């Protein structure tokens, strides 16, 4: 069972996803991707002021970050396609884009110990999804016993969800409305073939 701790004042929601059957990007999810792209181009998806406040509040030494959902919204608005990785990651990419909430996703079998949401040490860093070094500079991070594995902008390659993943942790960095939780559970069941439970976060 996933244990999650939060040592900062952050109303995050953590989900444990289990009994997963992750696959390469699914053709039956294409319509959700296209619909999200159309909503962006039709200006039906707007930036989230709470996300901007979050970036300012937990800015690192270089200044406020740009959250992953903000970057994706800007890219799609500029005409780029939504990136596809696998059936589970694709689900939370769309949910993050449409809700404008940064969402992290981590393979539970690659984590060491539980997850903690905390402020990073000035010299901490992790290798991002593109194997690029993400230097945290005292900003907000997600960490396990090994060290940081994600922040508001990216997740670590070492804990990435792949087609071999059977269990995962999902972190919503802002409050998650019941309708978003319900949609998450529905899509995890349909496209990730798994079950979802909300994890209590302990200080």
MOMO-V472002 format. One record per residue. N is the residue number from 0. RES is the residue in one small letter. SS is DSSP state (hx for helix, st for strand, lp for the rest). Layout:
[[N,RES,SS] [N,RES,SS]]
//
This chain:
[[0,x,lp] [1,x,lp] [2,x,lp] [3,x,st] [4,x,st] [5,x,st] [6,x,lp] [7,x,lp] [8,x,lp] [9,x,lp] [10,x,lp] [11,x,lp] [12,x,st] [13,x,st] [14,x,st] [15,x,st] [16,x,st] [17,x,st] [18,x,lp] [19,x,lp] [20,x,lp] [21,x,lp] [22,x,lp] [23,x,lp] [24,x,lp] [25,x,lp] [26,x,hx] [27,x,hx] [28,x,hx] [29,x,hx] [30,x,hx] [31,x,hx] [32,x,hx] [33,x,hx] [34,x,hx] [35,x,hx] [36,x,hx] [37,x,hx] [38,x,hx] [39,x,hx] [40,x,hx] [41,x,lp] [42,x,lp] [43,x,lp] [44,x,lp] [45,x,lp] [46,x,lp] [47,x,lp] [48,x,hx] [49,x,hx] [50,x,hx] [51,x,hx] [52,x,hx] [53,x,hx] [54,x,hx] [55,x,hx] [56,x,hx] [57,x,lp] [58,x,lp] [59,x,st] [60,x,lp] [61,x,lp] [62,x,st] [63,x,lp] [64,x,lp] [65,x,lp] [66,x,lp] [67,x,hx] [68,x,hx] [69,x,hx] [70,x,hx] [71,x,hx] [72,x,hx] [73,x,hx] [74,x,hx] [75,x,hx] [76,x,hx] [77,x,lp] [78,x,lp] [79,x,lp] [80,x,lp] [81,x,lp] [82,x,lp] [83,x,lp] [84,x,lp] [85,x,lp] [86,x,hx] [87,x,hx] [88,x,hx] [89,x,hx] [90,x,hx] [91,x,hx] [92,x,hx] [93,x,hx] [94,x,hx] [95,x,hx] [96,x,hx] [97,x,hx] [98,x,hx] [99,x,lp] [100,x,lp] [101,x,lp] [102,x,st] [103,x,st] [104,x,st] [105,x,st] [106,x,st] [107,x,hx] [108,x,hx] [109,x,hx] [110,x,lp] [111,x,lp] [112,x,lp] [113,x,lp] [114,x,st] [115,x,st] [116,x,st] [117,x,st] [118,x,st] [119,x,lp] [120,x,lp] [121,x,lp] [122,x,lp] [123,x,lp] [124,x,st] [125,x,st] [126,x,st] [127,x,st] [128,x,lp] [129,x,lp] [130,x,lp] [131,x,lp] [132,x,st] [133,x,st] [134,x,st] [135,x,lp] [136,x,lp] [137,x,lp] [138,x,lp] [139,x,st] [140,x,st] [141,x,st] [142,x,st] [143,x,lp] [144,x,lp] [145,x,lp] [146,x,lp] [147,x,st] [148,x,st] [149,x,st] [150,x,lp] [151,x,lp] [152,x,lp] [153,x,lp] [154,x,st] [155,x,st] [156,x,hx] [157,x,hx] [158,x,hx] [159,x,lp] [160,x,lp] [161,x,lp] [162,x,lp] [163,x,lp] [164,x,lp] [165,x,lp] [166,x,lp] [167,x,st] [168,x,st] [169,x,st] [170,x,st] [171,x,st] [172,x,lp] [173,x,lp] [174,x,lp] [175,x,lp] [176,x,lp] [177,x,hx] [178,x,hx] [179,x,hx] [180,x,hx] [181,x,hx] [182,x,hx] [183,x,hx] [184,x,hx] [185,x,hx] [186,x,hx] [187,x,hx] [188,x,hx] [189,x,hx] [190,x,hx] [191,x,lp] [192,x,lp] [193,x,lp] [194,x,st] [195,x,st] [196,x,st] [197,x,st] [198,x,st] [199,x,lp] [200,x,st] [201,x,st] [202,x,lp]]
//
